[in-house]
């Protein structure tokens, strides 16, 4: 006639189940704002930088090679690292633009 202790404990735990997930939800929210979102922002900035590369820009590759862009192809760049020494690098391997080439001024005549 009497309910066993196991049934009695399970009957009143409706709100407690959700409360157990609150710390887990908070951990994922903190991880998103501290790790995932900043990484996505850096990736977007890198994509924009790589897309804006043009002839005359001085760049540093991920391998540490410093050079000047002399030709731009679809997915590759031709970089002059010394007088007469040119290498082809993949666009995405450029890690930094040291100084961008000035944009050509339009002639107002």
N, C-alpha and C positions, 0 to 999 in steps of 0.2 A: 503494500500500500504506500509506503513512503518512497520518495524518489532517492535514488542513489546519489552520492556526492558528485559523481561525474556529470550526471544530467543537470543537477542543480547549478553547477558552475558554468556549464555551457549555455544556459538559458539567458543569462544577463550580460553577455559580452558583446552586444551589438556595437556600441560606440568605441569600445576598447580596441577592436580590430583596426579601425582606421587610424587610431592614435599611434599604433605601432609603425605605420608607414610614414608618418610625418618626418621623423629624422632622416629616413631614406630619401624622401622627396627633397628635403633641405640640402642634403649632401649633393644630389645631382644638380640642384639649382646653383649652388656655390661653385661646383666644378664647371658648369657651363659659363658662368660669368668670369671666373678666374683663369680658365684654361682654354676652353673651346672657342669662345667669342674672340679673344685677342688673337689667337692663331688664325682664325678666318680673316680678320682684319689685315694682318700682316700678309697673308696670301693674296688678298685683293690688291694691296699696295704693290706687291712684287709683280703681279700680272700687269697692272697699269704701267709700271716702270718699264717692263720688258716690251710692252706694246708701243711705248713712246720712243724707243731707241731709234736713233737716226745717225746718218753719216756725220762724223766729227766728234761724237761723244767719246769721252774717256771713261773706260769701264774697268771694273775689277771682276774677274771671274771667281767662281767658287774654289778654283784651284790656286788662286792667288796671283794669277797673271794680270798685269796691268797693261793696257794698250788703248789704242785709238781705233774706233770703228771706221773702216774705209769703205765697206760695202754692206748693204743690208739685203738679205735674201728672205724667202718665206719663213723658214724656221731656223735659219742659221745667220751668223754674222761673220764677216771677215774682219779680223782685228789685227792691226799692225802693232807688234810688240817691240820692234826695233826697226831701224831704217832698212827697208827691203825685206823684212821678215814678217810674213803674214800667216796667220793661222785662222782656221775656220772653227767656230765654236757654236754650240747650240744656244739659241736665245735664252732659254730658261737657266743656263749655267751662269748668267751674269748676276752677280750678287749686289753690285752697287754701281751707280753712275757717279764718277768723281765730279766732273763738271760737264754740263750739257753744252753742246754747241749752240751758239746764238742763232736764233731764227733769222732767216734772210729777210731783210727789210724790203717792203714793197716800194717800188719806184712811184713817186707821186709827181708825174710830169703832165 
